[in-house]
Amino acid sequence: MPSASWLSEDIEPPGRETGPAGLTQPASPQTSPRVKSAVSPPSPLPPFGVLHALPRFRVSARSKAFRIRFFPSATAAEWNDWRWQIANRISRPEGLERILRLSERERAALYGQASSMPLAVTPYYAALLDREDPCHPLRRSVIPVADEYLRSPGEAEDPLGEEHDSPAPGIVHRYPDRVLFLVTSFCSTNCRYCTRSRIVGDKSGHPFNRAQWEGAIQYIERTPSVRDVLLSGGDPLTLPDEAIEWLLQQLWRIPHLEIVRIGTKAPVVLPQRVTPALCRMLKRYHPLWMSIHFTHPEELTPEVAQACERLADAGIPLGSQTVLLAGINDEIETMKRLVQGLLKIRVRPYYLYQCDPILGSSHFRTPVEKGLEIIRGLRGHTTGYAVPVYVIDAPGGGGKIPLLPEYAAGRDGDDLLLRNYEGGLFRYPDPLDPGSLANRPRAAS
């Protein structure tokens, strides 16, 4: 079963045959143009390994070989059950050593002092890691190294000042018309550069339960300026279907709410979570958007493609959010393969984030110029749909600030000089005095 840090008094972990206490019989939603039909009480979840109850999943040859080698007692049906994946995640150094040949830097981190965030990797995602190479990009993103214990100037436990902008437990209200609603501290796989490492995997001081959810929803209800809610955590898709549906029902009863978004990495590290039943349920609560955390093109497996196709077929617009990471995805060609691959599975690259200065993150952070170089290497060299917005989430709560290369090269009289993706200069008529355009001679009609 998942670690106890996931549990709360009102929320049960995946793998049980019932949903969270008090949420197994959701009331029918009130009449609303946003809800297509009344919701029937959910059926109990089948136990692990009930083959006829589970949908068919694509399974790559790599995943199959990994299961046979390292989880020989697991059936194919169990491997494809998201609850089995969570219950069997690798969370101890001894388990990791069965799968990887650890480097000294990894060993020092795993067997040394307690880290700010525990180790957690799903068996599915562990299958993507290189057994021998500690510099493998996916391996570096989820396996701790001793550099996590180094502290650099400007780093902080809460670098974005989310706690300062929290008017209610679990709510971050920074922008005028939208709020971040944190609904869990649990992730199926823990990314080592996580902005919320202070929360993920740590229950103390950050309770997530039905009482906290209700308080957050009450804040949204009494704040009419809020038209947009982003469900995040932790990972909301690690909650049972019944819990997610209860949250969506409560939110869509709020008259001034227009949009709900879900931020998740589950389709990438736990693609088995995206079941037909989940997609059918989510489809009832449009307009619903989803931001998925992708890191590297090696994550674009057949399983992930199927998960994203199912969500897109349910009418959910999908966007990707990628953190720029030194030695992992900070090459133009790597990023180009990622963004072009995302479009092929109907995911629109949305944000490229400069890595936040959390404690012990200096080995992940690149110079800002590297991000600008990547944007220059994408713009004009691939479709604009594939070019994300490069942003810094300003430390201290300043919000997302977009950064662009200098395409405006200066002025020459009434002309603006523009530099294109090839470095060529072009003129665009742009007088400082707009009235002068009216005085220009016109061609005879």
C-alpha positions as a Markdown table, in Angstrom:
| # | Residue | x | y | z |
|---|---|---|---|---|
| 1 | Met | 0.0 | 0.0 | 0.0 |
| 2 | Pro | 1.1 | 3.6 | -0.4 |
| 3 | Ser | 3.1 | 5.2 | 2.4 |
| 4 | Ala | 1.2 | 6.5 | 5.4 |
| 5 | Ser | 2.0 | 10.0 | 4.4 |
| 6 | Trp | -0.7 | 9.8 | 1.7 |
| 7 | Leu | -3.4 | 9.0 | 4.2 |
| 8 | Ser | -5.7 | 11.3 | 6.0 |
| 9 | Glu | -8.7 | 10.6 | 8.2 |
| 10 | Asp | -11.1 | 11.1 | 5.3 |
| 11 | Ile | -9.2 | 10.0 | 2.2 |
| 12 | Glu | -8.4 | 6.3 | 1.6 |
| 13 | Pro | -5.4 | 5.3 | -0.6 |
| 14 | Pro | -5.7 | 3.6 | -3.9 |
| 15 | Gly | -6.1 | -0.2 | -3.8 |
| 16 | Arg | -9.1 | -0.4 | -1.5 |
| 17 | Glu | -12.4 | -1.6 | -2.8 |
| 18 | Thr | -14.2 | 1.6 | -1.7 |
| 19 | Gly | -13.5 | 5.2 | -2.3 |
| 20 | Pro | -12.7 | 7.8 | 0.4 |
| 21 | Ala | -15.0 | 7.7 | 3.4 |
| 22 | Gly | -18.0 | 10.0 | 3.0 |
| 23 | Leu | -17.4 | 10.3 | -0.8 |
| 24 | Thr | -18.6 | 7.0 | -2.1 |
| 25 | Gln | -22.2 | 8.2 | -2.6 |
| 26 | Pro | -21.9 | 11.7 | -4.3 |
| 27 | Ala | -25.1 | 13.6 | -4.5 |
| 28 | Ser | -26.4 | 14.3 | -8.0 |
| 29 | Pro | -25.2 | 17.7 | -9.2 |
| 30 | Gln | -27.7 | 20.6 | -9.3 |
| 31 | Thr | -29.0 | 21.6 | -12.7 |
| 32 | Ser | -26.1 | 23.3 | -14.5 |
| 33 | Pro | -25.2 | 23.8 | -18.1 |
| 34 | Arg | -21.7 | 22.6 | -17.2 |
| 35 | Val | -22.9 | 19.1 | -16.0 |
| 36 | Lys | -24.2 | 16.9 | -18.8 |
| 37 | Ser | -26.1 | 14.4 | -16.7 |
| 38 | Ala | -26.7 | 13.3 | -13.1 |
| 39 | Val | -23.9 | 11.1 | -11.7 |
| 40 | Ser | -24.8 | 7.6 | -10.6 |
| 41 | Pro | -23.3 | 6.2 | -7.4 |
| 42 | Pro | -19.9 | 4.7 | -8.2 |
| 43 | Ser | -19.3 | 1.0 | -8.4 |
| 44 | Pro | -16.8 | -0.6 | -6.1 |
| 45 | Leu | -13.3 | -0.8 | -7.5 |
| 46 | Pro | -12.2 | -4.3 | -8.4 |
| 47 | Pro | -9.3 | -5.9 | -6.5 |
| 48 | Phe | -5.9 | -6.2 | -8.1 |
| 49 | Gly | -5.6 | -8.6 | -10.9 |
| 50 | Val | -9.3 | -8.9 | -11.9 |
| 51 | Leu | -8.6 | -9.2 | -15.6 |
| 52 | His | -12.1 | -8.9 | -16.9 |
| 53 | Ala | -12.7 | -5.7 | -15.0 |
| 54 | Leu | -9.6 | -3.9 | -16.4 |
| 55 | Pro | -9.4 | -2.2 | -19.8 |
| 56 | Arg | -6.8 | -3.2 | -22.3 |
| 57 | Phe | -3.6 | -1.2 | -22.1 |
| 58 | Arg | -0.7 | -0.8 | -24.5 |
| 59 | Val | 2.4 | -2.3 | -23.0 |
| 60 | Ser | 5.8 | -1.6 | -24.5 |
| 61 | Ala | 8.3 | -4.4 | -24.9 |
| 62 | Arg | 10.6 | -2.6 | -22.4 |
| 63 | Ser | 7.8 | -2.6 | -19.7 |
| 64 | Lys | 7.0 | -6.3 | -20.3 |
| 65 | Ala | 10.7 | -7.3 | -20.0 |
| 66 | Phe | 11.1 | -5.2 | -16.9 |
| 67 | Arg | 8.1 | -6.8 | -15.2 |
| 68 | Ile | 9.2 | -10.3 | -16.0 |
| 69 | Arg | 12.7 | -9.6 | -14.7 |
| 70 | Phe | 12.1 | -7.6 | -11.6 |
| 71 | Phe | 8.4 | -8.3 | -10.7 |
| 72 | Pro | 8.1 | -12.0 | -11.8 |
| 73 | Ser | 5.1 | -12.7 | -9.5 |
| 74 | Ala | 3.1 | -9.8 | -10.9 |
| 75 | Thr | 0.6 | -10.6 | -13.6 |
| 76 | Ala | 0.0 | -8.5 | -16.7 |
| 77 | Ala | -3.3 | -7.4 | -15.2 |
| 78 | Glu | -1.7 | -6.3 | -12.0 |
| 79 | Trp | 1.0 | -4.4 | -13.8 |
| 80 | Asn | -1.7 | -2.5 | -15.8 |
| 81 | Asp | -3.6 | -1.6 | -12.6 |
| 82 | Trp | -2.7 | 1.8 | -11.4 |
| 83 | Arg | -3.3 | 0.9 | -7.8 |
| 84 | Trp | -0.9 | -2.0 | -8.0 |
| 85 | Gln | 1.7 | 0.4 | -9.5 |
| 86 | Ile | 1.3 | 2.8 | -6.5 |
| 87 | Ala | 1.3 | 0.0 | -3.9 |
| 88 | Asn | 4.5 | -1.4 | -5.4 |
| 89 | Arg | 6.4 | 1.8 | -6.0 |
| 90 | Ile | 10.2 | 1.8 | -5.2 |
| 91 | Ser | 10.6 | 3.8 | -2.1 |
| 92 | Arg | 13.6 | 2.2 | -0.3 |
| 93 | Pro | 17.3 | 2.1 | -1.3 |
| 94 | Glu | 17.4 | -1.7 | -1.1 |
| 95 | Gly | 14.6 | -1.9 | -3.6 |
| 96 | Leu | 16.3 | 0.5 | -5.9 |
| 97 | Glu | 19.5 | -1.5 | -5.8 |
| 98 | Arg | 17.7 | -4.5 | -7.3 |
| 99 | Ile | 17.0 | -2.4 | -10.3 |
| 100 | Leu | 19.9 | 0.1 | -10.7 |
| 101 | Arg | 23.7 | 0.0 | -10.2 |
| 102 | Leu | 23.9 | 3.0 | -7.9 |
| 103 | Ser | 26.7 | 5.6 | -8.2 |
| 104 | Glu | 28.5 | 6.8 | -5.1 |
| 105 | Arg | 26.6 | 10.1 | -5.3 |
| 106 | Glu | 23.3 | 8.3 | -5.4 |
| 107 | Arg | 24.3 | 5.9 | -2.6 |
| 108 | Ala | 25.5 | 8.8 | -0.4 |
| 109 | Ala | 22.1 | 10.5 | -0.8 |
| 110 | Leu | 20.0 | 7.3 | -0.3 |
| 111 | Tyr | 21.9 | 6.0 | 2.7 |
| 112 | Gly | 22.9 | 9.4 | 4.2 |
| 113 | Gln | 20.9 | 12.0 | 6.1 |
| 114 | Ala | 17.2 | 12.2 | 5.5 |
| 115 | Ser | 16.3 | 14.0 | 2.3 |
| 116 | Ser | 13.7 | 16.8 | 2.1 |
| 117 | Met | 11.6 | 14.6 | 0.0 |
| 118 | Pro | 11.4 | 10.8 | 0.0 |
| 119 | Leu | 12.3 | 8.5 | -2.8 |
| 120 | Ala | 9.3 | 7.3 | -4.8 |
| 121 | Val | 9.2 | 5.8 | -8.3 |
| 122 | Thr | 6.5 | 3.7 | -9.9 |
| 123 | Pro | 7.6 | 0.3 | -11.4 |
| 124 | Tyr | 6.4 | 1.5 | -14.8 |
| 125 | Tyr | 8.6 | 4.6 | -14.6 |
| 126 | Ala | 11.5 | 2.7 | -13.1 |
| 127 | Ala | 11.5 | 0.6 | -16.3 |
| 128 | Leu | 12.5 | 3.7 | -18.3 |
| 129 | Leu | 15.6 | 4.3 | -16.2 |
| 130 | Asp | 19.0 | 3.3 | -17.5 |
| 131 | Arg | 20.4 | 0.6 | -15.1 |
| 132 | Glu | 24.1 | 1.5 | -15.6 |
| 133 | Asp | 24.2 | 5.3 | -16.4 |
| 134 | Pro | 23.7 | 7.6 | -13.4 |
| 135 | Cys | 23.6 | 10.5 | -15.9 |
| 136 | His | 20.6 | 9.2 | -17.7 |
| 137 | Pro | 18.1 | 12.1 | -17.9 |
| 138 | Leu | 15.1 | 10.3 | -16.5 |
| 139 | Arg | 17.2 | 8.7 | -13.8 |
| 140 | Arg | 18.6 | 12.0 | -12.7 |
| 141 | Ser | 15.2 | 13.5 | -12.4 |
| 142 | Val | 13.9 | 11.0 | -9.9 |
| 143 | Ile | 16.9 | 9.4 | -8.1 |
| 144 | Pro | 18.4 | 11.6 | -5.3 |
| 145 | Val | 22.1 | 12.5 | -5.3 |
| 146 | Ala | 24.3 | 14.1 | -2.6 |
| 147 | Asp | 24.0 | 17.5 | -4.3 |
| 148 | Glu | 20.5 | 17.8 | -2.7 |
| 149 | Tyr | 22.2 | 18.5 | 0.6 |
| 150 | Leu | 24.0 | 21.6 | -0.8 |
| 151 | Arg | 22.5 | 25.0 | 0.0 |
| 152 | Ser | 23.1 | 27.9 | -2.4 |
| 153 | Pro | 22.3 | 31.6 | -2.0 |
| 154 | Gly | 18.7 | 32.5 | -3.0 |
| 155 | Glu | 17.3 | 29.0 | -2.4 |
| 156 | Ala | 14.3 | 28.6 | -0.1 |
| 157 | Glu | 11.9 | 25.9 | 1.1 |
| 158 | Asp | 9.0 | 27.9 | -0.4 |
| 159 | Pro | 10.7 | 30.0 | -3.0 |
| 160 | Leu | 7.5 | 31.1 | -4.7 |
| 161 | Gly | 5.9 | 32.4 | -1.4 |
| 162 | Glu | 2.9 | 30.2 | -1.7 |
| 163 | Glu | 2.3 | 30.0 | 2.0 |
| 164 | His | 2.2 | 33.8 | 2.1 |
| 165 | Asp | -0.5 | 33.9 | -0.5 |
| 166 | Ser | -2.7 | 31.2 | 1.2 |
| 167 | Pro | -5.9 | 32.7 | 2.6 |
| 168 | Ala | -7.2 | 29.2 | 3.4 |
| 169 | Pro | -5.5 | 25.8 | 3.9 |
| 170 | Gly | -4.7 | 24.4 | 0.5 |
| 171 | Ile | -5.6 | 27.6 | -1.4 |
| 172 | Val | -3.0 | 29.8 | -3.1 |
| 173 | His | -4.6 | 33.1 | -4.4 |
| 174 | Arg | -2.0 | 35.0 | -6.2 |
| 175 | Tyr | -3.7 | 36.2 | -9.4 |
| 176 | Pro | -6.9 | 38.2 | -9.5 |
| 177 | Asp | -9.2 | 35.7 | -11.2 |
| 178 | Arg | -7.8 | 32.3 | -10.3 |
| 179 | Val | -6.7 | 30.1 | -7.5 |
| 180 | Leu | -4.5 | 27.1 | -7.0 |
| 181 | Phe | -6.3 | 24.4 | -5.0 |
| 182 | Leu | -3.9 | 21.9 | -3.4 |
| 183 | Val | -5.9 | 18.7 | -2.8 |
| 184 | Thr | -3.2 | 16.1 | -1.8 |
| 185 | Ser | 0.4 | 15.9 | -0.8 |
| 186 | Phe | 0.9 | 12.5 | -2.6 |
| 187 | Cys | 2.7 | 11.8 | -5.9 |
| 188 | Ser | 3.2 | 8.4 | -7.4 |
| 189 | Thr | 6.7 | 9.4 | -8.4 |
| 190 | Asn | 8.7 | 12.2 | -6.7 |
| 191 | Cys | 10.6 | 14.6 | -9.0 |
| 192 | Arg | 13.8 | 15.7 | -7.2 |
| 193 | Tyr | 13.4 | 19.3 | -8.3 |
| 194 | Cys | 9.8 | 19.7 | -7.1 |
| 195 | Thr | 8.7 | 23.2 | -6.1 |
| 196 | Arg | 6.6 | 21.7 | -3.4 |
| 197 | Ser | 9.1 | 19.3 | -1.9 |
| 198 | Arg | 8.2 | 20.8 | 1.5 |
| 199 | Ile | 4.7 | 19.3 | 1.1 |
| 200 | Val | 5.1 | 16.2 | -1.1 |
| 201 | Gly | 5.4 | 13.1 | 1.0 |
| 202 | Asp | 5.2 | 15.0 | 4.2 |
| 203 | Lys | 1.9 | 15.0 | 6.1 |
| 204 | Ser | 3.0 | 17.1 | 9.1 |
| 205 | Gly | 1.7 | 20.6 | 8.9 |
| 206 | His | -0.1 | 20.0 | 5.6 |
| 207 | Pro | -3.3 | 17.9 | 6.2 |
| 208 | Phe | -5.3 | 17.1 | 3.1 |
| 209 | Asn | -8.7 | 15.7 | 4.0 |
| 210 | Arg | -12.4 | 16.4 | 3.4 |
| 211 | Ala | -12.5 | 19.1 | 6.0 |
| 212 | Gln | -9.6 | 20.9 | 4.3 |
| 213 | Trp | -11.3 | 20.5 | 0.9 |
| 214 | Glu | -14.6 | 21.9 | 2.2 |
| 215 | Gly | -12.9 | 24.9 | 3.7 |
| 216 | Ala | -11.1 | 25.6 | 0.4 |
| 217 | Ile | -14.3 | 25.3 | -1.5 |
| 218 | Gln | -16.0 | 27.7 | 0.9 |
| 219 | Tyr | -13.3 | 30.2 | 0.2 |
| 220 | Ile | -13.9 | 29.9 | -3.6 |
| 221 | Glu | -17.6 | 30.3 | -3.1 |
| 222 | Arg | -17.3 | 33.5 | -1.2 |
| 223 | Thr | -14.8 | 35.0 | -3.6 |
| 224 | Pro | -16.7 | 36.0 | -6.7 |
| 225 | Ser | -13.6 | 37.2 | -8.5 |
| 226 | Val | -12.4 | 33.6 | -8.9 |
| 227 | Arg | -13.4 | 32.2 | -12.3 |
| 228 | Asp | -10.6 | 29.6 | -12.7 |
| 229 | Val | -9.4 | 26.9 | -10.3 |
| 230 | Leu | -6.3 | 24.7 | -10.8 |
| 231 | Leu | -6.4 | 21.4 | -8.9 |
| 232 | Ser | -2.9 | 20.4 | -7.9 |
| 233 | Gly | -0.9 | 19.0 | -5.0 |
| 234 | Gly | 0.8 | 16.5 | -5.0 |
| 235 | Asp | -1.0 | 14.9 | -7.9 |
| 236 | Pro | -4.8 | 15.0 | -8.0 |
| 237 | Leu | -5.0 | 12.0 | -10.3 |
| 238 | Thr | -3.6 | 9.8 | -7.5 |
| 239 | Leu | -7.0 | 10.2 | -5.8 |
| 240 | Pro | -9.8 | 7.7 | -6.5 |
| 241 | Asp | -12.3 | 8.5 | -9.2 |
| 242 | Glu | -15.0 | 9.1 | -6.5 |
| 243 | Ala | -12.9 | 11.7 | -4.7 |
| 244 | Ile | -12.0 | 13.6 | -8.0 |
| 245 | Glu | -15.7 | 13.6 | -9.0 |
| 246 | Trp | -16.8 | 14.9 | -5.6 |
| 247 | Leu | -14.4 | 17.8 | -6.0 |
| 248 | Leu | -15.5 | 18.6 | -9.5 |
| 249 | Gln | -19.2 | 18.4 | -8.4 |
| 250 | Gln | -18.6 | 20.8 | -5.6 |
| 251 | Leu | -16.7 | 23.3 | -7.7 |
| 252 | Trp | -19.2 | 23.3 | -10.6 |
| 253 | Arg | -22.0 | 24.2 | -8.2 |
| 254 | Ile | -20.3 | 27.6 | -7.8 |
| 255 | Pro | -22.0 | 30.1 | -10.2 |
| 256 | His | -19.0 | 32.3 | -10.8 |
| 257 | Leu | -16.6 | 29.5 | -11.7 |
| 258 | Glu | -15.9 | 29.2 | -15.4 |
| 259 | Ile | -12.9 | 26.9 | -15.8 |
| 260 | Val | -11.4 | 24.0 | -13.9 |
| 261 | Arg | -7.9 | 22.7 | -14.6 |
| 262 | Ile | -6.0 | 19.7 | -13.3 |
| 263 | Gly | -2.2 | 19.7 | -13.0 |
| 264 | Thr | -0.7 | 16.2 | -13.1 |
| 265 | Lys | 2.2 | 14.0 | -14.0 |
| 266 | Ala | 0.2 | 10.8 | -13.7 |
| 267 | Pro | -0.2 | 10.3 | -17.5 |
| 268 | Val | 3.7 | 10.3 | -17.7 |
| 269 | Val | 4.7 | 8.2 | -14.6 |
| 270 | Leu | 1.5 | 6.3 | -14.1 |
| 271 | Pro | -0.3 | 6.1 | -17.5 |
| 272 | Gln | -2.3 | 3.1 | -16.2 |
| 273 | Arg | -4.3 | 5.7 | -14.2 |
| 274 | Val | -6.0 | 7.1 | -17.3 |
| 275 | Thr | -8.7 | 4.4 | -17.5 |
| 276 | Pro | -11.8 | 4.7 | -19.7 |
| 277 | Ala | -13.8 | 5.0 | -16.5 |
| 278 | Leu | -11.8 | 8.0 | -15.4 |
| 279 | Cys | -12.2 | 9.7 | -18.8 |
| 280 | Arg | -15.9 | 9.0 | -18.9 |
| 281 | Met | -16.2 | 10.7 | -15.5 |
| 282 | Leu | -14.1 | 13.7 | -16.4 |
| 283 | Lys | -16.0 | 14.2 | -19.6 |
| 284 | Arg | -19.1 | 15.1 | -17.6 |
| 285 | Tyr | -17.4 | 18.2 | -16.2 |
| 286 | His | -16.4 | 20.4 | -19.2 |
| 287 | Pro | -14.9 | 22.9 | -19.6 |
| 288 | Leu | -12.1 | 20.9 | -18.0 |
| 289 | Trp | -8.4 | 21.4 | -19.0 |
| 290 | Met | -5.3 | 19.5 | -18.0 |
| 291 | Ser | -1.7 | 20.5 | -17.7 |
| 292 | Ile | 0.7 | 17.5 | -17.8 |
| 293 | His | 4.3 | 17.6 | -16.5 |
| 294 | Phe | 6.6 | 16.3 | -19.2 |
| 295 | Thr | 10.4 | 16.3 | -18.8 |
| 296 | His | 12.1 | 14.5 | -21.7 |
| 297 | Pro | 11.3 | 12.8 | -25.0 |
| 298 | Glu | 12.1 | 9.4 | -23.6 |
| 299 | Glu | 8.9 | 9.7 | -21.6 |
| 300 | Leu | 6.8 | 9.5 | -24.8 |
| 301 | Thr | 6.2 | 5.8 | -24.7 |
| 302 | Pro | 3.3 | 3.8 | -26.2 |
| 303 | Glu | 1.6 | 3.8 | -22.8 |
| 304 | Val | 1.8 | 7.5 | -22.4 |
| 305 | Ala | 0.6 | 8.1 | -25.9 |
| 306 | Gln | -2.5 | 6.0 | -25.1 |
| 307 | Ala | -3.2 | 7.8 | -21.9 |
| 308 | Cys | -3.0 | 11.2 | -23.7 |
| 309 | Glu | -5.1 | 10.0 | -26.6 |
| 310 | Arg | -7.8 | 8.8 | -24.1 |
| 311 | Leu | -7.9 | 12.2 | -22.4 |
| 312 | Ala | -8.0 | 14.1 | -25.7 |
| 313 | Asp | -10.8 | 11.9 | -27.0 |
| 314 | Ala | -12.7 | 12.8 | -23.9 |
| 315 | Gly | -12.6 | 16.4 | -25.1 |
| 316 | Ile | -10.0 | 17.6 | -22.5 |
| 317 | Pro | -7.5 | 20.1 | -24.0 |
| 318 | Leu | -4.0 | 19.0 | -22.9 |
| 319 | Gly | -1.0 | 21.3 | -22.3 |
| 320 | Ser | 2.5 | 20.4 | -21.2 |
| 321 | Gln | 4.6 | 22.1 | -18.6 |
| 322 | Thr | 8.3 | 21.3 | -18.6 |
| 323 | Val | 11.0 | 22.4 | -16.2 |
| 324 | Leu | 14.3 | 23.3 | -17.8 |
| 325 | Leu | 16.9 | 21.1 | -16.1 |
| 326 | Ala | 20.7 | 21.1 | -16.5 |
| 327 | Gly | 22.1 | 18.0 | -18.2 |
| 328 | Ile | 18.6 | 16.6 | -18.7 |
| 329 | Asn | 16.7 | 18.6 | -21.3 |
| 330 | Asp | 18.8 | 21.7 | -21.8 |
| 331 | Glu | 19.8 | 20.9 | -25.4 |
| 332 | Ile | 17.8 | 22.4 | -28.4 |
| 333 | Glu | 17.5 | 19.1 | -30.2 |
| 334 | Thr | 16.3 | 17.3 | -27.0 |
| 335 | Met | 13.6 | 20.0 | -26.5 |
| 336 | Lys | 12.7 | 19.9 | -30.1 |
| 337 | Arg | 12.1 | 16.1 | -30.0 |
| 338 | Leu | 10.0 | 16.6 | -26.9 |
| 339 | Val | 7.7 | 19.3 | -28.2 |
| 340 | Gln | 7.3 | 17.8 | -31.6 |
| 341 | Gly | 6.6 | 14.4 | -30.0 |
| 342 | Leu | 4.0 | 16.0 | -27.7 |
| 343 | Leu | 2.1 | 17.4 | -30.7 |
| 344 | Lys | 1.9 | 13.9 | -32.2 |
| 345 | Ile | 0.0 | 12.7 | -29.1 |
| 346 | Arg | -2.2 | 15.9 | -29.0 |
| 347 | Val | -0.5 | 17.7 | -26.2 |
| 348 | Arg | 0.3 | 21.4 | -26.8 |
| 349 | Pro | 3.6 | 22.6 | -25.3 |
| 350 | Tyr | 2.5 | 25.4 | -22.9 |
| 351 | Tyr | 5.2 | 26.4 | -20.4 |
| 352 | Leu | 8.9 | 26.0 | -20.2 |
| 353 | Tyr | 9.8 | 26.8 | -16.6 |
| 354 | Gln | 13.1 | 28.1 | -15.3 |
| 355 | Cys | 13.9 | 25.7 | -12.4 |
| 356 | Asp | 12.7 | 27.2 | -9.1 |
| 357 | Pro | 15.3 | 27.8 | -6.5 |
| 358 | Ile | 14.2 | 25.2 | -4.0 |
| 359 | Leu | 16.7 | 24.0 | -1.4 |
| 360 | Gly | 19.4 | 21.9 | -2.9 |
| 361 | Ser | 18.5 | 22.6 | -6.5 |
| 362 | Ser | 21.7 | 24.2 | -7.9 |
| 363 | His | 22.7 | 21.1 | -9.8 |
| 364 | Phe | 19.4 | 21.3 | -11.7 |
| 365 | Arg | 19.4 | 25.0 | -12.6 |
| 366 | Thr | 20.6 | 26.4 | -15.9 |
| 367 | Pro | 21.6 | 30.0 | -16.7 |
| 368 | Val | 18.5 | 31.9 | -18.0 |
| 369 | Glu | 20.4 | 32.4 | -21.3 |
| 370 | Lys | 20.1 | 28.7 | -21.9 |
| 371 | Gly | 16.3 | 28.9 | -21.9 |
| 372 | Leu | 16.4 | 31.9 | -24.3 |
| 373 | Glu | 18.8 | 29.9 | -26.5 |
| 374 | Ile | 16.3 | 27.0 | -26.6 |
| 375 | Ile | 13.4 | 29.3 | -27.5 |
| 376 | Arg | 15.5 | 30.8 | -30.3 |
| 377 | Gly | 16.3 | 27.3 | -31.5 |
| 378 | Leu | 12.6 | 26.3 | -31.7 |
| 379 | Arg | 11.0 | 29.5 | -33.0 |
| 380 | Gly | 10.9 | 29.3 | -36.8 |
| 381 | His | 12.5 | 25.8 | -36.8 |
| 382 | Thr | 9.3 | 24.1 | -35.9 |
| 383 | Thr | 5.6 | 25.1 | -35.8 |
| 384 | Gly | 4.6 | 27.8 | -33.4 |
| 385 | Tyr | 2.2 | 25.3 | -31.8 |
| 386 | Ala | 5.3 | 23.5 | -30.5 |
| 387 | Val | 7.0 | 26.5 | -29.0 |
| 388 | Pro | 6.2 | 26.9 | -25.2 |
| 389 | Val | 6.3 | 30.2 | -23.3 |
| 390 | Tyr | 9.5 | 30.4 | -21.3 |
| 391 | Val | 8.8 | 31.8 | -17.9 |
| 392 | Ile | 10.4 | 32.4 | -14.5 |
| 393 | Asp | 8.0 | 32.0 | -11.6 |
| 394 | Ala | 9.3 | 35.0 | -9.7 |
| 395 | Pro | 10.7 | 34.2 | -6.2 |
| 396 | Gly | 8.7 | 35.7 | -3.4 |
| 397 | Gly | 5.3 | 35.4 | -5.1 |
| 398 | Gly | 5.7 | 37.7 | -8.2 |
| 399 | Gly | 4.0 | 35.2 | -10.5 |
| 400 | Lys | 5.0 | 33.9 | -13.9 |
| 401 | Ile | 7.1 | 36.3 | -15.9 |
| 402 | Pro | 7.6 | 35.4 | -19.6 |
| 403 | Leu | 11.0 | 35.8 | -21.2 |
| 404 | Leu | 11.7 | 36.2 | -25.0 |
| 405 | Pro | 14.8 | 36.5 | -27.1 |
| 406 | Glu | 15.4 | 40.0 | -28.5 |
| 407 | Tyr | 13.6 | 39.9 | -31.8 |
| 408 | Ala | 13.1 | 43.6 | -31.8 |
| 409 | Ala | 16.5 | 44.9 | -33.0 |
| 410 | Gly | 16.0 | 48.6 | -32.7 |
| 411 | Arg | 14.5 | 51.5 | -34.8 |
| 412 | Asp | 15.4 | 53.4 | -37.9 |
| 413 | Gly | 13.2 | 56.5 | -38.1 |
| 414 | Asp | 9.6 | 55.4 | -38.4 |
| 415 | Asp | 10.6 | 51.8 | -39.0 |
| 416 | Leu | 10.9 | 49.0 | -36.4 |
| 417 | Leu | 13.8 | 46.7 | -37.1 |
| 418 | Leu | 13.0 | 43.0 | -36.6 |
| 419 | Arg | 15.3 | 40.0 | -36.5 |
| 420 | Asn | 13.9 | 36.7 | -37.8 |
| 421 | Tyr | 14.8 | 33.2 | -36.8 |
| 422 | Glu | 17.6 | 33.1 | -39.3 |
| 423 | Gly | 19.1 | 36.3 | -38.0 |
| 424 | Gly | 18.0 | 38.4 | -40.9 |
| 425 | Leu | 16.8 | 42.1 | -40.4 |
| 426 | Phe | 13.5 | 43.3 | -41.6 |
| 427 | Arg | 11.7 | 46.6 | -41.4 |
| 428 | Tyr | 8.1 | 47.2 | -40.2 |
| 429 | Pro | 6.5 | 50.6 | -40.5 |
| 430 | Asp | 5.9 | 51.7 | -36.9 |
| 431 | Pro | 6.0 | 55.5 | -36.5 |
| 432 | Leu | 6.3 | 56.8 | -32.9 |
| 433 | Asp | 3.6 | 59.3 | -33.8 |
| 434 | Pro | 0.7 | 57.3 | -35.0 |
| 435 | Gly | -0.9 | 60.4 | -36.6 |
| 436 | Ser | 1.9 | 60.6 | -39.1 |
| 437 | Leu | 0.5 | 57.5 | -40.8 |
| 438 | Ala | -2.6 | 59.5 | -41.7 |
| 439 | Asn | -0.5 | 62.1 | -43.4 |
| 440 | Arg | 1.3 | 59.7 | -45.7 |
| 441 | Pro | 0.4 | 59.8 | -49.4 |
| 442 | Arg | -1.9 | 57.1 | -50.5 |
| 443 | Ala | -1.9 | 55.3 | -53.8 |
| 444 | Ala | -4.5 | 56.4 | -56.3 |
| 445 | Ser | -7.6 | 54.2 | -56.3 |
